[in-house]
Amino acid sequence: MEQNREFFMKMAIELSRDGMDQGKGGPFGCVIVKNGKVIGKGSNSVSLTNDPTAHAEMVAIRDACKNLGHFQLEDCELYTSCEPCPMCLGAIYWARPSKVFYANSKKDAAEIGFDDDFIYQEIELPLEKRKIPFEQISQNEAKKVFKDWLKKENKNLY
């Protein structure tokens, strides 16, 4: 079992190098495994796609969910070459894999210019004190849709 983990992590690390060498984006790779089989993989593709959400974990989650035909990663393991950023961490929790393995730490990432600490700090600030101001508008109108969701009988809960 331990040997399989090393094998899958090596794949994630190879994806991080390949993506970096091909100019897709930063040096990050991810593999998602279910029952010993790779069902999703990705490397950081931010530069290639001009998509700030195209982190390795996001690309791999999208790939795995497409291949599974489902939006949850139950009984899956996620292998990522680096400890996930806040965005990827959120996506991982929404996808609900059984376990995450990572190689480099967020401190290691910060040392090469990928420092996410400012995001964690921003989350703790009141909305009006954030670097990007947040202002709530049109809540009454939006609440109507939420109320309709509560009444909806054929909703797909996740």
LINWOBEL-V931580 format. One record per residue. N is the residue number from 1. BURIAL is 1 if it has 16 or more other ideal C-beta (glycine too) atoms within 10 Angstrom, else 0. Layout:
n: [N & N]
burial: [BURIAL & BURIAL]
This chain:
n: [1 & 2 & 3 & 4 & 5 & 6 & 7 & 8 & 9 & 10 & 11 & 12 & 13 & 14 & 15 & 16 & 17 & 18 & 19 & 20 & 21 & 22 & 23 & 24 & 25 & 26 & 27 & 28 & 29 & 30 & 31 & 32 & 33 & 34 & 35 & 36 & 37 & 38 & 39 & 40 & 41 & 42 & 43 & 44 & 45 & 46 & 47 & 48 & 49 & 50 & 51 & 52 & 53 & 54 & 55 & 56 & 57 & 58 & 59 & 60 & 61 & 62 & 63 & 64 & 65 & 66 & 67 & 68 & 69 & 70 & 71 & 72 & 73 & 74 & 75 & 76 & 77 & 78 & 79 & 80 & 81 & 82 & 83 & 84 & 85 & 86 & 87 & 88 & 89 & 90 & 91 & 92 & 93 & 94 & 95 & 96 & 97 & 98 & 99 & 100 & 101 & 102 & 103 & 104 & 105 & 106 & 107 & 108 & 109 & 110 & 111 & 112 & 113 & 114 & 115 & 116 & 117 & 118 & 119 & 120 & 121 & 122 & 123 & 124 & 125 & 126 & 127 & 128 & 129 & 130 & 131 & 132 & 133 & 134 & 135 & 136 & 137 & 138 & 139 & 140 & 141 & 142 & 143 & 144 & 145 & 146 & 147 & 148 & 149 & 150 & 151 & 152 & 153 & 154 & 155 & 156 & 157 & 158]
burial: [0 & 0 & 0 & 0 & 0 & 0 & 0 & 1 & 1 & 0 & 1 & 1 & 1 & 0 & 1 & 1 & 0 & 0 & 1 & 1 & 0 & 0 & 0 & 1 & 1 & 1 & 1 & 1 & 1 & 1 & 1 & 1 & 1 & 1 & 0 & 0 & 0 & 1 & 1 & 1 & 1 & 1 & 1 & 1 & 1 & 1 & 0 & 0 & 0 & 0 & 0 & 0 & 0 & 1 & 1 & 1 & 1 & 1 & 1 & 1 & 1 & 1 & 1 & 1 & 1 & 0 & 0 & 1 & 0 & 0 & 0 & 0 & 1 & 0 & 0 & 1 & 1 & 1 & 1 & 1 & 1 & 1 & 1 & 1 & 1 & 0 & 0 & 1 & 0 & 0 & 1 & 1 & 0 & 0 & 1 & 0 & 1 & 0 & 0 & 1 & 0 & 1 & 1 & 1 & 0 & 1 & 0 & 0 & 1 & 0 & 0 & 0 & 0 & 1 & 0 & 1 & 0 & 0 & 0 & 0 & 0 & 0 & 0 & 0 & 0 & 0 & 0 & 0 & 0 & 0 & 0 & 0 & 0 & 0 & 0 & 0 & 0 & 0 & 0 & 0 & 0 & 0 & 0 & 0 & 0 & 0 & 0 & 0 & 0 & 0 & 0 & 0 & 0 & 0 & 0 & 0 & 0 & 0]
